[in-house]
Amino acid sequence: MKMIGSDYVLEAHNIFHTTEVDGGGCFNGAGNSALVLKGVNLTVHSGEVMAILGSKGSGKRALLDVISRRADGATRGQVLLNGSPLSKALFQQRCGYVTQSCSFVPGLTVAQTLHYTPTILSGYLKSSKVRQVLADLALSQVAHKRVEYLNISEARRLAIGIQLVRDPVMLLLDEPTHGLDPLSAYLLISILSNTAKKTGCGILLSLEKPRSDVFPFLDRALFLCLGGVVYSGGTRAMLEYFHGIGFPCPQLENPLMYYLCLSTVDRRSRDRFLESSQQIEALVERFSRETPISDAPLNNMGSGKVPLAYGKPGELKVWVMLYLKLLASTFSCGLVGMKTLFLRMLLLPMALSILWAFYADVGDDAHGFFTKNGMILNILGLSYGCGILTTIILFPIWRKKFSQDTPEGLYSGTTLLIAYNSVSIPFSAVSAVIASCVVYPLLLDVKYNSGIVFAYLLVALWSSFVLAEQLTIAFLLVVKVPFNAAIAVTYVLVISIALASGTVRSFKGLQPWLQDNTKGTHTRYASSLLHSIAFQSRKLNCTPTASVICPKPADFMHERLGLPDPDETIDVAASCAFAVGLAAFNMLVYLFPMPRCVRQKFKD
């Protein structure tokens, strides 16, 4: 475990960074690039709080992204931790980064959110660490409060706590006081300062509008303007430095805001813009002249090695934490838990129960055959629709959490999907069982009860729900808006139903090549199972008369599906294979890194 007295030093030497400022999209080529950091140097020691100050567009976030190895674009210079190059893997193991857009899983309490954060700690040590973090961040009073009811100050402290549970040696924060009232901002900065002194964690945070009351809590400051360094060093030495170059801070003035304004380009007029730009260029050049860049690191301890406090939790442990988090969210008390349970277990049975209002009294004559054919269309459509609706409501929060956690390297997309499916698939099976009990009497007379036929119905409903769910998950990988993903999946499945179900139009009306292509759809096999149940697994009750035509099931099946006698074994195997195969495909796809244009969609 990291001792309080341990000395860690984070250094950045001569950082230049170029990035795209006008993204060209996935298919339009690269956008315009710009140099956003120009020769930045900084040093942060254990137990210190350093503030990166600058106006919007000065390069604060870019610098944090470069240090955390999240930045896209070209970077020159060195970032060192205890004299060792700070690689992405090393940062993920020993440092933390709190962004502005941090989301939590609804339904969990504050204590649960911290407890289910993946770390190598477990049992009593993990519980002790959680209690310590709750106390340090003044969250003990809201430990059992669900995260969706936290105010912005409590949510910001919880986001910090998630990182502190992992015991980082350096913690980066992107404008932690943004959107907070003055009292909450003061409380947060004072808590961070106390935490740094107590645990020995070095803290590097960015601020856009610092107040004077936070000045005593800052040990170091870095002023940026358009990527250049106006000043970098201790806050006490800052006053002496600017006084020495002819810019003393007036009495009763906030020194942070005063020198921040000095380091900001005035855009109110062209003359002021030119004058302030020339002044800032002179300040940047003077500071770089007076602080020559050394090629050697400031700290050589450790001989290039950084002791690891805990290490990285294994995939199995991370999966267990994600699984428990999913279960806790599902069974949580309150609206979130009730909504989740309803969607996972009761939505499909309740949707299919509507069919009783329209198909309770259907005969076995020709008209009844076509009516049951329409009922099969509705069963497929409702099963697909419930799978889509459940997924666009429940999965996006996990996708967003995955997008935020990906840079930390805690788990892969495959681990997330395995945990999600470990909860979702059993619930969908229970839901399909209930739904089968609802629909079974509509398709078959109860006196012709058959366990095999019930199993066929269960497979058709379950595989339809899971396929729609997995297809939606696949689209949500690249489509940010859930509603747009639902529309895209609906288009795909509507076409599949229209061509392959034998309900909207018969196979005889399709071109031969289209008939062959329907074999590559799930709908063909699920529809075949439902047709077999409705027309071949029961004794027909129809007496032909002059006005009543009693068609033969084999003839009707041949016309609608092109198969007079479907093989239920093949239909069952194919239906399950499509659902399970698409789930496996998603796990494989989520392993690969996404293109930059896709990552940018989910960044904020």
Buried (B, 14 or more C-beta within 10 A) or exposed (E): EBEEEBBBBBBBBBBBBBBBEEBEEEEEEEBEEBBBBBBBBBBBBBBBBBBBBBBEBBBBBBBBBBBBBBBBBEBEBBBBBBBBEBEEEBBBBBBBBBBBEBBBBBBBBBBBBBBBBBBBBEEEEBBEBBBBBBEBBBBBEBBEBBBBEBEEBBBBBBBBBBBBBBBBBBBBBBBBBBEBEEEBBBBBBBBBBBBBBEBBBBBBBBBBEBBEBBBEBBBBBBBBBBBBBBBBBBBEEBBEBBEEBEEBBEEEEBBBBBBBEBBBBBEEEEEEEEEBBEBBEEBBEBBBEEBEEEEEBEBEBBEEEBEEBBEBBEBEBBBBBBBBBBEBBBEBEEEBBEBBBEBBBBBBBBBBBEBEEEBEEBBBBBEBBBBBBBBBBBBBBBBBBBBBBBBBBBBBBBBBBBBBBBBBBBBBBBBBBBBBBBBBBEBBBBBBBBBBBBBBEBBBEEEEEEEEBBBBBBBBBBBBBBBBBBBBBBBBBBBBEBEEBBBBBBEBBEEBBEBBBBBBEBBEEBEEEEBEBBEEBBBBBBBBBBBBBBBBBBEBEBEEEEEBEBBEBEEBBBBBBBBBEBEBEEBBEBBBEBBBBBBBEBBEBBEEEBEBBBBBBBBE
